[in-house]
Amino acid sequence: MKQVKNFHIFVEGRVQGVGFRQFTFRKAQSLKLKGWVRNLLDGRVEVKVSGPETDLEIFFQALEKGPAFSKVKEVKKSAIETELSKEFEVVADESI
């Protein structure tokens, strides 16, 4: 059985208003990852994700590239303990 890893990710750059959340959602769904994605007030995109390490590597590479009109400057990943159990989804944006 593949070992599940869990990550909290912040993506910086031109990542809002360019379809980044839907791009992330589709990639996660195709890899059968669990978790969520949302826009933050400061212009970043936040992702929490759980899945097998090999699938997560593919996911990370996709995030670093982004959709056609995005310009990803940095992807900050940190391992977390909490395994996410829900199917991957786009959640409400951060609010004040």
N, CA, C and O atoms as CSV, one atom per row, in Angstrom:
chain,resi,resn,atom,element,x,y,z
A,1,MET,N,N,0.842,-1.197,0.000
A,1,MET,CA,C,0.000,0.000,0.000
A,1,MET,C,C,0.877,1.246,0.000
A,1,MET,O,O,1.881,1.311,0.708
A,2,LYS,N,N,0.488,2.227,-0.797
A,2,LYS,CA,C,1.245,3.470,-0.884
A,2,LYS,C,C,1.043,4.303,0.380
A,2,LYS,O,O,-0.064,4.408,0.908
A,3,GLN,N,N,2.142,4.889,0.849
A,3,GLN,CA,C,2.060,5.739,2.035
A,3,GLN,C,C,1.475,7.096,1.660
A,3,GLN,O,O,1.904,7.721,0.690
A,4,VAL,N,N,0.495,7.542,2.436
A,4,VAL,CA,C,-0.158,8.824,2.188
A,4,VAL,C,C,0.633,9.927,2.884
A,4,VAL,O,O,1.024,9.796,4.044
A,5,LYS,N,N,0.858,11.011,2.152
A,5,LYS,CA,C,1.517,12.206,2.687
A,5,LYS,C,C,0.512,13.356,2.647
A,5,LYS,O,O,-0.432,13.344,1.856
A,6,ASN,N,N,0.727,14.337,3.502
A,6,ASN,CA,C,-0.192,15.463,3.625
A,6,ASN,C,C,0.597,16.766,3.574
A,6,ASN,O,O,1.632,16.903,4.226
A,7,PHE,N,N,0.097,17.722,2.791
A,7,PHE,CA,C,0.809,18.986,2.629
A,7,PHE,C,C,-0.114,20.185,2.692
A,7,PHE,O,O,-1.276,20.128,2.289
A,8,HIS,N,N,0.442,21.285,3.216
A,8,HIS,CA,C,-0.188,22.599,3.206
A,8,HIS,C,C,0.662,23.426,2.247
A,8,HIS,O,O,1.878,23.522,2.412
A,9,ILE,N,N,0.020,24.022,1.247
A,9,ILE,CA,C,0.738,24.680,0.156
A,9,ILE,C,C,0.214,26.101,-0.041
A,9,ILE,O,O,-0.988,26.357,0.038
A,10,PHE,N,N,1.151,27.019,-0.302
A,10,PHE,CA,C,0.804,28.381,-0.701
A,10,PHE,C,C,1.452,28.647,-2.048
A,10,PHE,O,O,2.654,28.449,-2.221
A,11,VAL,N,N,0.639,29.101,-3.006
A,11,VAL,CA,C,1.140,29.389,-4.349
A,11,VAL,C,C,1.092,30.905,-4.546
A,11,VAL,O,O,0.054,31.541,-4.366
A,12,GLU,N,N,2.242,31.462,-4.921
A,12,GLU,CA,C,2.356,32.910,-5.107
A,12,GLU,C,C,2.599,33.242,-6.570
A,12,GLU,O,O,3.170,32.448,-7.318
A,13,GLY,N,N,2.152,34.434,-6.966
A,13,GLY,CA,C,2.333,34.907,-8.334
A,13,GLY,C,C,1.002,35.388,-8.882
A,13,GLY,O,O,0.115,35.784,-8.126
A,14,ARG,N,N,0.865,35.352,-10.210
A,14,ARG,CA,C,-0.426,35.694,-10.818
A,14,ARG,C,C,-1.244,34.409,-10.840
A,14,ARG,O,O,-1.222,33.655,-11.814
A,15,VAL,N,N,-1.963,34.177,-9.751
A,15,VAL,CA,C,-2.665,32.898,-9.573
A,15,VAL,C,C,-4.154,33.074,-9.252
A,15,VAL,O,O,-4.854,32.100,-8.974
A,16,GLN,N,N,-4.630,34.324,-9.292
A,16,GLN,CA,C,-6.062,34.556,-9.117
A,16,GLN,C,C,-6.597,35.214,-10.380
A,16,GLN,O,O,-5.933,36.055,-10.986
A,17,GLY,N,N,-7.806,34.820,-10.770
A,17,GLY,CA,C,-8.420,35.371,-11.973
A,17,GLY,C,C,-7.900,34.731,-13.256
A,17,GLY,O,O,-8.126,35.248,-14.350
A,18,VAL,N,N,-7.203,33.604,-13.117
A,18,VAL,CA,C,-6.631,32.922,-14.285
A,18,VAL,C,C,-7.026,31.446,-14.344
A,18,VAL,O,O,-6.448,30.679,-15.114
A,19,GLY,N,N,-8.012,31.046,-13.529
A,19,GLY,CA,C,-8.472,29.657,-13.530
A,19,GLY,C,C,-7.600,28.707,-12.724
A,19,GLY,O,O,-7.632,27.495,-12.936
A,20,PHE,N,N,-6.818,29.264,-11.794
A,20,PHE,CA,C,-5.880,28.426,-11.042
A,20,PHE,C,C,-6.587,27.412,-10.137
A,20,PHE,O,O,-6.158,26.263,-10.037
A,21,ARG,N,N,-7.661,27.836,-9.483
A,21,ARG,CA,C,-8.368,26.894,-8.594
A,21,ARG,C,C,-8.966,25.739,-9.379
A,21,ARG,O,O,-8.862,24.588,-8.954
A,22,GLN,N,N,-9.592,26.024,-10.517
A,22,GLN,CA,C,-10.176,24.947,-11.323
A,22,GLN,C,C,-9.088,24.040,-11.899
A,22,GLN,O,O,-9.264,22.824,-11.968
A,23,PHE,N,N,-7.978,24.624,-12.306
A,23,PHE,CA,C,-6.826,23.852,-12.784
A,23,PHE,C,C,-6.346,22.891,-11.690
A,23,PHE,O,O,-6.104,21.710,-11.940
A,24,THR,N,N,-6.216,23.429,-10.473
A,24,THR,CA,C,-5.768,22.631,-9.320
A,24,THR,C,C,-6.770,21.524,-9.017
A,24,THR,O,O,-6.391,20.378,-8.775
A,25,PHE,N,N,-8.046,21.876,-9.033
A,25,PHE,CA,C,-9.121,20.923,-8.778
A,25,PHE,C,C,-9.077,19.763,-9.784
A,25,PHE,O,O,-9.122,18.596,-9.394
A,26,ARG,N,N,-8.988,20.091,-11.071
A,26,ARG,CA,C,-8.984,19.047,-12.104
A,26,ARG,C,C,-7.763,18.135,-11.967
A,26,ARG,O,O,-7.877,16.919,-12.117
A,27,LYS,N,N,-6.592,18.724,-11.681
A,27,LYS,CA,C,-5.379,17.913,-11.541
A,27,LYS,C,C,-5.507,16.992,-10.327
A,27,LYS,O,O,-5.165,15.812,-10.408
A,28,ALA,N,N,-5.990,17.515,-9.216
A,28,ALA,CA,C,-6.156,16.706,-8.004
A,28,ALA,C,C,-7.157,15.578,-8.235
A,28,ALA,O,O,-6.931,14.443,-7.814
A,29,GLN,N,N,-8.262,15.894,-8.906
A,29,GLN,CA,C,-9.280,14.877,-9.203
A,29,GLN,C,C,-8.692,13.775,-10.075
A,29,GLN,O,O,-8.947,12.594,-9.837
A,30,SER,N,N,-7.907,14.152,-11.084
A,30,SER,CA,C,-7.345,13.157,-11.994
A,30,SER,C,C,-6.372,12.217,-11.275
A,30,SER,O,O,-6.195,11.066,-11.677
A,31,LEU,N,N,-5.746,12.723,-10.207
A,31,LEU,CA,C,-4.801,11.910,-9.423
A,31,LEU,C,C,-5.461,11.251,-8.207
A,31,LEU,O,O,-4.807,10.539,-7.445
A,32,LYS,N,N,-6.768,11.500,-8.036
A,32,LYS,CA,C,-7.546,10.953,-6.913
A,32,LYS,C,C,-6.995,11.403,-5.553
A,32,LYS,O,O,-6.949,10.628,-4.598
A,33,LEU,N,N,-6.579,12.679,-5.491
A,33,LEU,CA,C,-6.082,13.248,-4.241
A,33,LEU,C,C,-7.245,13.783,-3.428
A,33,LEU,O,O,-8.322,14.037,-3.967
A,34,LYS,N,N,-7.033,13.953,-2.152
A,34,LYS,CA,C,-8.042,14.509,-1.240
A,34,LYS,C,C,-7.596,15.903,-0.823
A,34,LYS,O,O,-6.405,16.212,-0.841
A,35,GLY,N,N,-8.567,16.753,-0.444
A,35,GLY,CA,C,-8.208,18.062,0.065
A,35,GLY,C,C,-9.038,19.186,-0.505
A,35,GLY,O,O,-10.187,18.989,-0.901
A,36,TRP,N,N,-8.438,20.388,-0.546
A,36,TRP,CA,C,-9.168,21.562,-1.024
A,36,TRP,C,C,-8.216,22.653,-1.506
A,36,TRP,O,O,-7.015,22.626,-1.237
A,37,VAL,N,N,-8.800,23.621,-2.234
A,37,VAL,CA,C,-8.068,24.789,-2.736
A,37,VAL,C,C,-8.956,26.015,-2.550
A,37,VAL,O,O,-10.179,25.925,-2.657
A,38,ARG,N,N,-8.325,27.179,-2.267
A,38,ARG,CA,C,-9.074,28.435,-2.148
A,38,ARG,C,C,-8.159,29.624,-2.430
A,38,ARG,O,O,-6.935,29.521,-2.350
A,39,ASN,N,N,-8.784,30.756,-2.764
A,39,ASN,CA,C,-8.067,32.014,-2.914
A,39,ASN,C,C,-7.916,32.670,-1.555
A,39,ASN,O,O,-8.801,32.564,-0.706
A,40,LEU,N,N,-6.794,33.350,-1.346
A,40,LEU,CA,C,-6.564,34.129,-0.132
A,40,LEU,C,C,-6.674,35.618,-0.452
A,40,LEU,O,O,-6.495,36.035,-1.596
A,41,LEU,N,N,-6.971,36.408,0.572
A,41,LEU,CA,C,-7.133,37.845,0.389
A,41,LEU,C,C,-5.860,38.520,-0.109
A,41,LEU,O,O,-5.935,39.555,-0.770
A,42,ASP,N,N,-4.707,37.960,0.192
A,42,ASP,CA,C,-3.433,38.587,-0.195
A,42,ASP,C,C,-2.998,38.225,-1.614
A,42,ASP,O,O,-1.895,38.579,-2.029
A,43,GLY,N,N,-3.861,37.517,-2.371
A,43,GLY,CA,C,-3.553,37.204,-3.761
A,43,GLY,C,C,-2.945,35.829,-3.989
A,43,GLY,O,O,-2.750,35.413,-5.131
A,44,ARG,N,N,-2.645,35.124,-2.907
A,44,ARG,CA,C,-2.103,33.773,-3.049
A,44,ARG,C,C,-3.241,32.768,-3.164
A,44,ARG,O,O,-4.406,33.095,-2.935
A,45,VAL,N,N,-2.879,31.532,-3.524
A,45,VAL,CA,C,-3.812,30.405,-3.507
A,45,VAL,C,C,-3.303,29.441,-2.439
A,45,VAL,O,O,-2.108,29.156,-2.360
A,46,GLU,N,N,-4.232,28.943,-1.616
A,46,GLU,CA,C,-3.905,27.999,-0.546
A,46,GLU,C,C,-4.461,26.633,-0.905
A,46,GLU,O,O,-5.584,26.516,-1.396
A,47,VAL,N,N,-3.659,25.593,-0.654
A,47,VAL,CA,C,-4.063,24.221,-0.944
A,47,VAL,C,C,-3.708,23.345,0.245
A,47,VAL,O,O,-2.624,23.477,0.813
A,48,LYS,N,N,-4.600,22.463,0.620
A,48,LYS,CA,C,-4.273,21.369,1.539
A,48,LYS,C,C,-4.578,20.099,0.775
A,48,LYS,O,O,-5.638,19.973,0.163
A,49,VAL,N,N,-3.640,19.147,0.811
A,49,VAL,CA,C,-3.779,17.965,-0.041
A,49,VAL,C,C,-3.197,16.735,0.641
A,49,VAL,O,O,-2.206,16.822,1.367
A,50,SER,N,N,-3.822,15.591,0.399
A,50,SER,CA,C,-3.351,14.295,0.888
A,50,SER,C,C,-3.355,13.309,-0.271
A,50,SER,O,O,-4.262,13.303,-1.103
A,51,GLY,N,N,-2.315,12.473,-0.306
A,51,GLY,CA,C,-2.264,11.449,-1.329
A,51,GLY,C,C,-0.945,10.709,-1.309
A,51,GLY,O,O,-0.054,11.045,-0.529
A,52,PRO,N,N,-0.808,9.692,-2.169
A,52,PRO,CA,C,0.445,8.954,-2.281
A,52,PRO,C,C,1.564,9.867,-2.784
A,52,PRO,O,O,1.333,10.748,-3.612
A,53,GLU,N,N,2.765,9.649,-2.280
A,53,GLU,CA,C,3.896,10.520,-2.588
A,53,GLU,C,C,4.148,10.670,-4.090
A,53,GLU,O,O,4.428,11.771,-4.561
A,54,THR,N,N,4.051,9.571,-4.843
A,54,THR,CA,C,4.314,9.647,-6.290
A,54,THR,C,C,3.284,10.541,-6.986
A,54,THR,O,O,3.641,11.300,-7.887
A,55,ASP,N,N,2.025,10.461,-6.586
A,55,ASP,CA,C,0.976,11.298,-7.169
A,55,ASP,C,C,1.150,12.756,-6.747
A,55,ASP,O,O,0.898,13.670,-7.532
A,56,LEU,N,N,1.578,12.967,-5.509
A,56,LEU,CA,C,1.801,14.341,-5.045
A,56,LEU,C,C,2.929,15.015,-5.818
A,56,LEU,O,O,2.861,16.217,-6.072
A,57,GLU,N,N,3.954,14.277,-6.192
A,57,GLU,CA,C,5.048,14.864,-6.978
A,57,GLU,C,C,4.529,15.380,-8.315
A,57,GLU,O,O,4.920,16.460,-8.758
A,58,ILE,N,N,3.653,14.615,-8.960
A,58,ILE,CA,C,3.032,15.038,-10.219
A,58,ILE,C,C,2.195,16.294,-9.987
A,58,ILE,O,O,2.226,17.226,-10.791
A,59,PHE,N,N,1.451,16.313,-8.889
A,59,PHE,CA,C,0.602,17.446,-8.517
A,59,PHE,C,C,1.451,18.698,-8.292
A,59,PHE,O,O,1.113,19.774,-8.784
A,60,PHE,N,N,2.555,18.559,-7.548
A,60,PHE,CA,C,3.434,19.705,-7.270
A,60,PHE,C,C,3.999,20.284,-8.566
A,60,PHE,O,O,4.067,21.503,-8.725
A,61,GLN,N,N,4.400,19.422,-9.479
A,61,GLN,CA,C,4.935,19.881,-10.765
A,61,GLN,C,C,3.872,20.675,-11.532
A,61,GLN,O,O,4.178,21.690,-12.158
A,62,ALA,N,N,2.634,20.207,-11.478
A,62,ALA,CA,C,1.536,20.910,-12.155
A,62,ALA,C,C,1.319,22.281,-11.520
A,62,ALA,O,O,1.114,23.264,-12.232
A,63,LEU,N,N,1.360,22.361,-10.184
A,63,LEU,CA,C,1.172,23.644,-9.504
A,63,LEU,C,C,2.275,24.626,-9.879
A,63,LEU,O,O,2.013,25.818,-10.040
A,64,GLU,N,N,3.484,24.146,-10.018
A,64,GLU,CA,C,4.604,25.025,-10.357
A,64,GLU,C,C,4.462,25.587,-11.768
A,64,GLU,O,O,4.959,26.675,-12.057
A,65,LYS,N,N,3.794,24.857,-12.636
A,65,LYS,CA,C,3.564,25.315,-14.015
A,65,LYS,C,C,2.306,26.179,-14.077
A,65,LYS,O,O,2.330,27.268,-14.651
A,66,GLY,N,N,1.205,25.697,-13.488
A,66,GLY,CA,C,-0.059,26.432,-13.490
A,66,GLY,C,C,-0.745,26.416,-14.840
A,66,GLY,O,O,-0.198,25.908,-15.819
A,67,PRO,N,N,-1.964,26.984,-14.891
A,67,PRO,CA,C,-2.693,27.062,-16.153
A,67,PRO,C,C,-2.074,28.125,-17.072
A,67,PRO,O,O,-1.185,28.872,-16.664
A,68,ALA,N,N,-2.551,28.178,-18.294
A,68,ALA,CA,C,-1.955,28.998,-19.357
A,68,ALA,C,C,-1.707,30.463,-18.979
A,68,ALA,O,O,-0.638,30.989,-19.287
A,69,PHE,N,N,-2.643,31.128,-18.333
A,69,PHE,CA,C,-2.512,32.567,-18.094
A,69,PHE,C,C,-1.931,32.904,-16.718
A,69,PHE,O,O,-1.840,34.076,-16.354
A,70,SER,N,N,-1.546,31.899,-15.968
A,70,SER,CA,C,-0.960,32.151,-14.648
A,70,SER,C,C,0.538,32.406,-14.793
A,70,SER,O,O,1.142,32.117,-15.826
A,71,LYS,N,N,1.112,32.951,-13.736
A,71,LYS,CA,C,2.560,33.121,-13.658
A,71,LYS,C,C,2.958,32.800,-12.224
A,71,LYS,O,O,2.933,33.663,-11.348
A,72,VAL,N,N,3.322,31.550,-12.004
A,72,VAL,CA,C,3.659,31.084,-10.659
A,72,VAL,C,C,5.070,31.532,-10.305
A,72,VAL,O,O,6.029,31.225,-11.013
A,73,LYS,N,N,5.183,32.266,-9.197
A,73,LYS,CA,C,6.500,32.719,-8.725
A,73,LYS,C,C,7.092,31.728,-7.739
A,73,LYS,O,O,8.289,31.445,-7.771
A,74,GLU,N,N,6.235,31.198,-6.854
A,74,GLU,CA,C,6.746,30.304,-5.821
A,74,GLU,C,C,5.638,29.379,-5.322
A,74,GLU,O,O,4.478,29.773,-5.205
A,75,VAL,N,N,6.026,28.142,-5.031
A,75,VAL,CA,C,5.136,27.168,-4.403
A,75,VAL,C,C,5.802,26.764,-3.096
A,75,VAL,O,O,6.849,26.116,-3.095
A,76,LYS,N,N,5.182,27.157,-1.973
A,76,LYS,CA,C,5.728,26.829,-0.647
A,76,LYS,C,C,4.953,25.645,-0.091
A,76,LYS,O,O,3.741,25.722,0.106
A,77,LYS,N,N,5.666,24.544,0.162
A,77,LYS,CA,C,5.027,23.320,0.661
A,77,LYS,C,C,5.546,23.026,2.062
A,77,LYS,O,O,6.738,23.165,2.338
A,78,SER,N,N,4.643,22.621,2.936
A,78,SER,CA,C,5.068,22.121,4.240
A,78,SER,C,C,4.252,20.879,4.579
A,78,SER,O,O,3.036,20.844,4.390
A,79,ALA,N,N,4.939,19.871,5.078
A,79,ALA,CA,C,4.263,18.633,5.471
A,79,ALA,C,C,3.419,18.903,6.706
A,79,ALA,O,O,3.824,19.647,7.599
A,80,ILE,N,N,2.250,18.295,6.748
A,80,ILE,CA,C,1.364,18.404,7.916
A,80,ILE,C,C,0.977,17.007,8.364
A,80,ILE,O,O,1.102,16.045,7.606
A,81,GLU,N,N,0.508,16.902,9.596
A,81,GLU,CA,C,0.126,15.604,10.155
A,81,GLU,C,C,-1.266,15.157,9.706
A,81,GLU,O,O,-1.509,13.971,9.483
A,82,THR,N,N,-2.165,16.115,9.577
A,82,THR,CA,C,-3.570,15.801,9.338
A,82,THR,C,C,-3.819,15.252,7.944
A,82,THR,O,O,-3.519,15.904,6.944
A,83,GLU,N,N,-4.369,14.048,7.888
A,83,GLU,CA,C,-4.754,13.476,6.594
A,83,GLU,C,C,-6.158,13.958,6.254
A,83,GLU,O,O,-7.058,13.911,7.093
A,84,LEU,N,N,-6.337,14.413,5.042
A,84,LEU,CA,C,-7.626,14.922,4.592
A,84,LEU,C,C,-8.440,13.767,4.019
A,84,LEU,O,O,-7.922,12.952,3.255
A,85,SER,N,N,-9.706,13.705,4.389
A,85,SER,CA,C,-10.507,12.546,4.008
A,85,SER,C,C,-11.555,12.847,2.938
A,85,SER,O,O,-12.099,11.929,2.326
A,86,LYS,N,N,-11.839,14.133,2.713
A,86,LYS,CA,C,-12.873,14.481,1.727
A,86,LYS,C,C,-12.288,14.528,0.325
A,86,LYS,O,O,-11.108,14.821,0.133
A,87,GLU,N,N,-13.142,14.232,-0.649
A,87,GLU,CA,C,-12.741,14.377,-2.053
A,87,GLU,C,C,-12.241,15.801,-2.269
A,87,GLU,O,O,-12.645,16.714,-1.549
A,88,PHE,N,N,-11.375,15.997,-3.246
A,88,PHE,CA,C,-10.813,17.326,-3.482
A,88,PHE,C,C,-11.904,18.276,-3.925
A,88,PHE,O,O,-12.754,17.907,-4.737
A,89,GLU,N,N,-11.896,19.516,-3.396
A,89,GLU,CA,C,-12.921,20.484,-3.731
A,89,GLU,C,C,-12.366,21.907,-3.721
A,89,GLU,O,O,-11.326,22.184,-3.124
A,90,VAL,N,N,-13.075,22.781,-4.384
A,90,VAL,CA,C,-12.805,24.210,-4.320
A,90,VAL,C,C,-13.673,24.732,-3.191
A,90,VAL,O,O,-14.891,24.551,-3.213
A,91,VAL,N,N,-13.060,25.382,-2.195
A,91,VAL,CA,C,-13.829,25.902,-1.056
A,91,VAL,C,C,-13.915,27.415,-1.142
A,91,VAL,O,O,-13.238,28.040,-1.958
A,92,ALA,N,N,-14.756,27.999,-0.292
A,92,ALA,CA,C,-14.964,29.455,-0.289
A,92,ALA,C,C,-13.650,30.182,-0.056
A,92,ALA,O,O,-12.792,29.731,0.703
A,93,ASP,N,N,-13.515,31.321,-0.729
A,93,ASP,CA,C,-12.332,32.151,-0.556
A,93,ASP,C,C,-12.207,32.600,0.893
A,93,ASP,O,O,-13.190,32.654,1.632
A,94,GLU,N,N,-10.978,32.920,1.281
A,94,GLU,CA,C,-10.731,33.485,2.607
A,94,GLU,C,C,-11.546,34.770,2.722
A,94,GLU,O,O,-11.644,35.541,1.768
A,95,SER,N,N,-12.127,34.989,3.893
A,95,SER,CA,C,-12.886,36.217,4.104
A,95,SER,C,C,-12.320,36.975,5.294
A,95,SER,O,O,-11.578,36.425,6.108
A,96,ILE,N,N,-12.678,38.224,5.376
A,96,ILE,CA,C,-12.150,39.087,6.443
A,96,ILE,C,C,-12.692,38.665,7.794
A,96,ILE,O,O,-12.359,39.275,8.811
